[in-house]
Amino acid sequence: MAKTNYVKEFLKGLWEEHPTFVMLIGLCPVLATSTSLKNALAMGISTTAVIVLSNILISLVRNFIPDEVRLPSYIIIVATFVTLVDLFLNAYFPSIYQVLGIFIPLIVVNCIVLGRAEAFASKNGVFASTLDGLGMGFGFTWALSTLGAIRELLARGEIFEIKVLGEGYVPMQMFGQAPGAFIILGFLVAGVTYIKIRVQRKRELQKISERSSAA
């Protein structure tokens, strides 16, 4: 039986299997809630909490759930934690709750959450599932935050509602709307893909060089 590489399980969600820039899943909340860095962070942290808690519970009960009701059971578990997050934000962060609106309940059907439940938590132990959830959640959060920061800066010249670009800056309102979100996301995906290709080529060249030296 292969030994689990816990570091790899955590790091994969940050780069190799990044949910947004590599796997291109869960894009609806990325585009809709990234109008500012504050909103993006709130959505990212909320989703991370749901992924981690769902992974832990599903991993604990995976052997007691019949295959016939596997997915409905996962949805119920995810929905429970989404409800808790929804109530928490409504009680302690009402301004953020009002902005994020319907997108908090929609975490229930987020491809990332259900995907990790089915692909990983249902087949692995609690610790590995926790690291998987944290990695995927943090990866999703940094994607949201990057997009949110760029959009807020270009659309309003602000970061965290603090003026950064000065009074002379002319805001580009398009980037605060859906078309601008698609454009920035496209550039970010292209940039990550380019870096991954360069890294892969470098690794291949290194392997070829090592084989030549050994021969």
C-alpha positions in Angstrom: 0.0 0.0 0.0 1.5 3.3 -1.1 2.3 5.8 1.6 0.4 9.1 1.5 2.4 12.1 0.7 0.6 14.7 3.0 2.6 17.7 1.7 1.7 16.8 -1.9 -1.9 16.5 -0.9 -1.9 20.0 0.5 0.1 21.7 -2.2 -1.7 20.2 -5.2 -4.6 22.5 -4.7 -2.4 25.5 -4.7 -0.8 24.8 -8.1 -0.8 21.5 -9.9 -4.5 20.8 -9.6 -5.6 24.4 -8.9 -9.4 24.4 -9.1 -9.7 27.8 -10.8 -6.7 28.3 -13.0 -6.0 24.7 -14.0 -9.2 22.6 -13.6 -11.5 25.6 -14.4 -14.3 24.6 -12.0 -16.3 26.7 -9.6 -16.0 29.8 -11.9 -19.5 31.2 -11.2 -18.6 32.6 -7.7 -15.2 33.5 -8.9 -16.6 35.9 -11.5 -19.6 37.1 -9.5 -18.1 37.8 -6.1 -14.6 39.1 -7.1 -15.7 42.7 -7.5 -13.5 43.7 -4.6 -10.7 42.1 -2.5 -12.9 42.1 0.6 -15.7 40.2 -1.0 -13.3 37.8 -2.7 -11.6 36.9 0.6 -15.0 36.5 2.4 -16.2 34.1 -0.3 -12.9 32.2 -0.4 -12.7 31.7 3.3 -16.4 30.7 3.5 -15.9 28.1 0.7 -12.7 26.8 2.3 -14.5 26.3 5.6 -17.2 24.3 3.9 -14.7 22.2 1.9 -12.6 21.3 5.0 -15.5 20.5 7.3 -17.3 18.5 4.6 -14.2 16.5 3.8 -13.6 15.7 7.5 -17.2 14.5 8.1 -17.5 12.6 4.8 -14.1 10.9 5.5 -15.3 9.9 9.0 -18.7 8.4 7.8 -17.7 7.2 4.3 -17.8 3.5 5.3 -21.3 3.8 6.7 -22.9 5.4 3.6 -24.4 3.0 1.0 -23.3 3.6 -2.6 -26.9 4.0 -3.7 -27.3 7.2 -1.6 -23.7 8.4 -1.6 -24.2 11.7 -3.5 -27.4 12.7 -1.8 -25.7 12.1 1.5 -22.8 14.2 0.5 -25.1 17.1 -0.5 -26.9 16.9 2.8 -23.6 17.1 4.7 -22.3 20.0 2.5 -25.7 21.8 2.9 -25.5 21.6 6.7 -22.1 23.3 6.8 -23.2 25.9 4.2 -26.2 26.7 6.4 -23.9 27.2 9.4 -21.6 29.5 7.4 -24.6 31.4 6.1 -26.0 32.0 9.6 -22.5 32.9 10.9 -22.0 35.6 8.2 -25.5 36.9 8.7 -25.0 37.3 12.5 -21.5 38.7 12.6 -20.7 40.2 9.2 -24.1 41.5 7.9 -22.5 43.9 5.4 -20.5 41.1 3.7 -23.6 38.8 3.9 -25.7 41.4 2.1 -23.1 41.7 -0.7 -22.5 38.0 -1.2 -26.2 37.2 -1.1 -27.3 34.1 -2.9 -23.7 33.0 -3.6 -23.3 31.7 0.0 -26.2 29.1 -0.3 -24.9 28.2 -3.8 -21.7 26.8 -2.2 -23.8 23.6 -1.9 -23.6 23.0 -5.6 -20.1 24.3 -6.1 -18.2 21.8 -8.2 -15.1 22.1 -6.0 -16.9 21.1 -2.8 -18.8 18.1 -4.3 -15.8 17.2 -6.4 -13.5 16.8 -3.4 -16.1 14.9 -1.5 -16.5 12.4 -4.2 -13.0 12.2 -5.6 -11.0 12.4 -2.4 -12.7 12.5 1.0 -14.9 9.4 0.3 -11.7 7.4 -0.4 -9.1 8.7 2.1 -8.5 9.2 5.8 -9.4 12.2 7.9 -6.0 13.9 8.0 -5.4 13.5 4.2 -8.9 14.8 3.5 -8.4 17.8 5.8 -5.2 18.7 3.9 -6.9 18.2 0.6 -9.7 20.5 1.6 -7.3 23.1 2.9 -5.2 23.1 -0.2 -8.2 23.3 -2.6 -9.8 26.0 -0.4 -6.6 28.1 -0.2 -6.1 27.7 -3.9 -9.6 28.9 -4.6 -9.2 31.8 -2.2 -5.9 33.1 -3.7 -7.5 32.9 -7.1 -10.5 34.8 -6.0 -8.4 37.3 -4.1 -6.0 37.9 -7.0 -8.9 38.5 -9.4 -10.7 40.7 -6.8 -7.7 42.8 -6.1 -7.0 43.5 -9.8 -10.7 44.3 -10.5 -11.0 46.6 -7.6 -7.8 48.4 -8.5 -8.6 48.9 -12.2 -12.3 49.6 -11.7 -12.0 52.0 -8.7 -8.3 52.6 -8.1 -8.7 51.1 -4.6 -7.6 48.1 -2.5 -9.7 47.3 0.5 -11.6 50.5 -0.3 -8.4 52.5 0.3 -7.3 54.8 -2.6 -4.1 53.5 -4.1 -3.8 55.0 -7.6 -4.4 58.6 -6.6 -7.0 61.3 -7.6 -5.7 61.5 -11.2 -6.5 57.9 -12.0 -9.5 57.4 -14.3 -11.4 54.3 -13.2 -12.0 51.7 -15.9 -15.5 50.7 -15.0 -15.6 47.8 -17.3 -13.5 45.7 -14.9 -16.1 46.1 -12.2 -18.6 44.3 -14.5 -18.8 40.8 -15.9 -16.9 41.4 -19.2 -13.9 42.8 -17.3 -14.0 39.8 -15.0 -13.8 37.4 -18.0 -10.9 39.3 -19.5 -8.8 39.4 -16.3 -9.6 35.7 -15.6 -8.5 34.8 -19.2 -5.1 36.5 -18.7 -4.6 34.9 -15.3 -5.4 31.4 -16.7 -3.1 32.1 -19.7 -0.3 33.2 -17.3 -0.6 30.1 -15.1 -0.7 27.8 -18.1 2.4 29.4 -19.6 4.3 29.0 -16.3 3.2 25.4 -16.0 4.4 24.6 -19.6 7.7 26.3 -19.0 8.3 24.4 -15.7 7.3 21.1 -17.4 9.7 21.7 -20.3 12.5 22.5 -17.9 11.9 19.3 -16.0 11.9 17.3 -19.2 15.2 18.9 -20.3 16.7 18.2 -16.9 15.7 14.5 -17.2 17.2 14.3 -20.7 20.4 15.9 -19.4 20.6 13.4 -16.5 20.1 10.5 -18.8 22.8 11.7 -21.2 25.2 12.2 -18.2 24.5 8.7 -17.0 25.1 7.2 -20.4 
